[in-house]
Amino acid sequence: MKTKASQNAHRGSDFRDFLAGEGILPEVEVLALKRVVSLQLQQILEQEHVTKTELASRMKTSRASLDRMLDPSNPSLTVASLGKAAAALGRKVELRFVPA
């Protein structure tokens, strides 16, 4: 008789392996990265008491465009817009490629 553990093919594997097996790992990683960036931007806005309207003005962009940047479920984000946001907040952006 098989035990429950031996019936589960994914038991003991890691979640990245599962996502890769499903063919969705790159999309999930991009969405996770966007969520982190959005969260960091929102935290900076709160800490520095900067409104979205003020940041949009500093970036010379629309409030709607900034809302898309801050939306964690919207994966579209350009390096240029990220750089504009960072500069408008007196910050810089660091991007790195790391081994997979």
Secondary structure, 3 states (H helix, E strand, C coil): CCCHHHHCCCCCCCHHHHHHHHCCHHHHHHHHHHHHHHHHHHHHHHHCCCCHHHHHHHHCCCHHHHHHHHCCCCCCCCHHHHHHHHHHCCCCCCCCCCCC
